[in-house]
Amino acid sequence: MTLAATARGLTKAYGRGEAEVHALRGVDLDLPRGRFTAIMGPSGSGKSTLMHCLAGLDRASAGTVTVAGTDLGSLDDDALTVFRREHVGFVFQSFNLLPMLTALQNIVLPLELGGRKIDDGTRERAHRLADTLGVADRLGHRPAELSGGQQQRVAIARALITGPDLLFADEPTGNLDSTTSAEVLDHLRRSVRELGQTVVMVTHDRDAAARADDVVTMRDGRIA
């Protein structure tokens, strides 16, 4: 089995002394490449902290995280920023699309921020992703002209445009109704099945987690 990421002995503590809180307590985890993994658990279980450490958004207090063969602990802040931009994609509950840009402009934005030229090949890739996600006919529209589900699918395309080793989805259906949530989850599954993407979704929703290939349940900072 090829692994997209691993965590070994992952510990995260906040505060000191009597105020110290352990969000993660020695977590070991393997994330297989090309699979859809859900991390679930109640509030305070450590699932979001685990995602932040795996994605390089936060540094662990102890232990190691390896993504695409790179030990994230070996990177300084600047190198970690570049690594995230090139190897990790993010989909958030609140979409985080820029309102003044069209759907197409939002999708290619990560490439522009990385200094890449937006040429015909890039636009063709964006159109293919948009077609796979069912928003190819909405690329000229701004976010305010899109439904919540369409905005989230544009956000997924934006996360996929760089070809990340890992795509993290943080409660991606939290602001959507049940029908639209099902559509978005179907499209995440399609990205795994048709594009070979590795998806890690943090959720408290059992119905959403049921769409995944693997489910990791967190409780009190540990994998339960």
FENQUIDA-V701400 format. One record per residue. N is the residue number from 1. PSI is psi in whole degrees, -180 to 180 (* if undefined). D_CENTER is the distance of its C-alpha to the mean C-alpha in whole Angstrom. Layout:
n->N psi->PSI d_center->D_CENTER
n->N psi->PSI d_center->D_CENTER
This chain:
n->1 psi->126 d_center->21
n->2 psi->133 d_center->19
n->3 psi->135 d_center->16
n->4 psi->-33 d_center->13
n->5 psi->154 d_center->13
n->6 psi->152 d_center->15
n->7 psi->138 d_center->16
n->8 psi->124 d_center->20
n->9 psi->35 d_center->22
n->10 psi->122 d_center->19
n->11 psi->139 d_center->21
n->12 psi->123 d_center->20
n->13 psi->143 d_center->23
n->14 psi->140 d_center->23
n->15 psi->-180 d_center->27
n->16 psi->161 d_center->30
n->17 psi->-137 d_center->33
n->18 psi->-21 d_center->34
n->19 psi->0 d_center->31
n->20 psi->134 d_center->28
n->21 psi->129 d_center->25
n->22 psi->108 d_center->23
n->23 psi->-32 d_center->20
n->24 psi->140 d_center->19
n->25 psi->81 d_center->22
n->26 psi->52 d_center->22
n->27 psi->130 d_center->19
n->28 psi->130 d_center->19
n->29 psi->138 d_center->16
n->30 psi->133 d_center->16
n->31 psi->107 d_center->13
n->32 psi->144 d_center->15
n->33 psi->141 d_center->14
n->34 psi->24 d_center->14
n->35 psi->163 d_center->13
n->36 psi->111 d_center->11
n->37 psi->131 d_center->11
n->38 psi->133 d_center->11
n->39 psi->117 d_center->12
n->40 psi->165 d_center->14
n->41 psi->165 d_center->17
n->42 psi->170 d_center->19
n->43 psi->136 d_center->19
n->44 psi->6 d_center->20
n->45 psi->-19 d_center->19
n->46 psi->2 d_center->16
n->47 psi->-41 d_center->13
n->48 psi->-38 d_center->11
n->49 psi->-41 d_center->13
n->50 psi->-45 d_center->12
n->51 psi->-45 d_center->8
n->52 psi->-38 d_center->10
n->53 psi->-40 d_center->12
n->54 psi->-34 d_center->10
n->55 psi->-5 d_center->8
n->56 psi->17 d_center->11
n->57 psi->-20 d_center->11
n->58 psi->152 d_center->14
n->59 psi->138 d_center->17
n->60 psi->155 d_center->18
n->61 psi->-32 d_center->22
n->62 psi->161 d_center->23
n->63 psi->-179 d_center->21
n->64 psi->149 d_center->19
n->65 psi->127 d_center->16
n->66 psi->124 d_center->16
n->67 psi->127 d_center->13
n->68 psi->38 d_center->15
n->69 psi->3 d_center->18
n->70 psi->128 d_center->18
n->71 psi->112 d_center->19
n->72 psi->-27 d_center->16
n->73 psi->-16 d_center->19
n->74 psi->-5 d_center->22
n->75 psi->139 d_center->20
n->76 psi->177 d_center->22
n->77 psi->-42 d_center->20
n->78 psi->-45 d_center->20
n->79 psi->-35 d_center->19
n->80 psi->-39 d_center->16
n->81 psi->-45 d_center->15
n->82 psi->-42 d_center->16
n->83 psi->-46 d_center->14
n->84 psi->-45 d_center->11
n->85 psi->-34 d_center->12
n->86 psi->-22 d_center->13
n->87 psi->-11 d_center->11
n->88 psi->135 d_center->7
n->89 psi->152 d_center->5
n->90 psi->138 d_center->4
n->91 psi->125 d_center->5
n->92 psi->161 d_center->8
n->93 psi->-35 d_center->11
n->94 psi->13 d_center->13
n->95 psi->-52 d_center->12
n->96 psi->37 d_center->13
n->97 psi->147 d_center->15
n->98 psi->122 d_center->18
n->99 psi->-24 d_center->21
n->100 psi->-7 d_center->24
n->101 psi->151 d_center->22
n->102 psi->171 d_center->22
n->103 psi->-45 d_center->19
n->104 psi->-44 d_center->20
n->105 psi->-37 d_center->20
n->106 psi->-40 d_center->16
n->107 psi->-43 d_center->15
n->108 psi->-3 d_center->17
n->109 psi->-44 d_center->16
n->110 psi->-34 d_center->14
n->111 psi->-41 d_center->17
n->112 psi->-42 d_center->19
n->113 psi->-28 d_center->18
n->114 psi->4 d_center->18
n->115 psi->14 d_center->22
n->116 psi->147 d_center->22
n->117 psi->133 d_center->24
n->118 psi->93 d_center->23
n->119 psi->-173 d_center->26
n->120 psi->-37 d_center->27
n->121 psi->-40 d_center->24
n->122 psi->-45 d_center->21
n->123 psi->-36 d_center->22
n->124 psi->-42 d_center->23
n->125 psi->-42 d_center->20
n->126 psi->-40 d_center->18
n->127 psi->-39 d_center->21
n->128 psi->-44 d_center->20
n->129 psi->-45 d_center->16
n->130 psi->-36 d_center->18
n->131 psi->-44 d_center->20
n->132 psi->-36 d_center->18
n->133 psi->2 d_center->16
n->134 psi->26 d_center->19
n->135 psi->21 d_center->20
n->136 psi->-29 d_center->22
n->137 psi->4 d_center->25
n->138 psi->12 d_center->23
n->139 psi->-25 d_center->22
n->140 psi->2 d_center->25
n->141 psi->149 d_center->24
n->142 psi->161 d_center->23
n->143 psi->-38 d_center->20
n->144 psi->-18 d_center->23
n->145 psi->6 d_center->24
n->146 psi->150 d_center->22
n->147 psi->169 d_center->21
n->148 psi->-42 d_center->18
n->149 psi->-39 d_center->17
n->150 psi->-41 d_center->17
n->151 psi->-42 d_center->16
n->152 psi->-34 d_center->12
n->153 psi->-34 d_center->13
n->154 psi->-40 d_center->14
n->155 psi->-37 d_center->10
n->156 psi->-44 d_center->9
n->157 psi->-41 d_center->12
n->158 psi->-40 d_center->11
n->159 psi->-28 d_center->8
n->160 psi->-16 d_center->10
n->161 psi->-29 d_center->13
n->162 psi->-4 d_center->13
n->163 psi->52 d_center->12
n->164 psi->152 d_center->10
n->165 psi->-32 d_center->10
n->166 psi->136 d_center->7
n->167 psi->118 d_center->4
n->168 psi->130 d_center->1
n->169 psi->114 d_center->4
n->170 psi->103 d_center->6
n->171 psi->55 d_center->10
n->172 psi->-16 d_center->9
n->173 psi->11 d_center->13
n->174 psi->-29 d_center->14
n->175 psi->17 d_center->16
n->176 psi->153 d_center->17
n->177 psi->171 d_center->20
n->178 psi->-39 d_center->21
n->179 psi->-47 d_center->21
n->180 psi->-36 d_center->19
n->181 psi->-44 d_center->16
n->182 psi->-39 d_center->18
n->183 psi->-44 d_center->17
n->184 psi->-43 d_center->14
n->185 psi->-38 d_center->13
n->186 psi->-40 d_center->16
n->187 psi->-34 d_center->14
n->188 psi->-41 d_center->11
n->189 psi->-41 d_center->13
n->190 psi->-37 d_center->15
n->191 psi->-32 d_center->12
n->192 psi->-48 d_center->13
n->193 psi->-44 d_center->16
n->194 psi->-27 d_center->17
n->195 psi->-6 d_center->15
n->196 psi->22 d_center->15
n->197 psi->149 d_center->11
n->198 psi->120 d_center->9
n->199 psi->132 d_center->7
n->200 psi->117 d_center->6
n->201 psi->128 d_center->7
n->202 psi->127 d_center->9
n->203 psi->156 d_center->12
n->204 psi->1 d_center->15
n->205 psi->115 d_center->16
n->206 psi->-36 d_center->18
n->207 psi->-40 d_center->18
n->208 psi->-44 d_center->15
n->209 psi->-28 d_center->14
n->210 psi->-18 d_center->17
n->211 psi->-12 d_center->16
n->212 psi->161 d_center->14
n->213 psi->-39 d_center->16
n->214 psi->145 d_center->16
n->215 psi->125 d_center->15
n->216 psi->121 d_center->15
n->217 psi->126 d_center->17
n->218 psi->144 d_center->18
n->219 psi->125 d_center->21
n->220 psi->41 d_center->22
n->221 psi->6 d_center->20
n->222 psi->160 d_center->21
n->223 psi->119 d_center->19
n->224 psi->* d_center->22
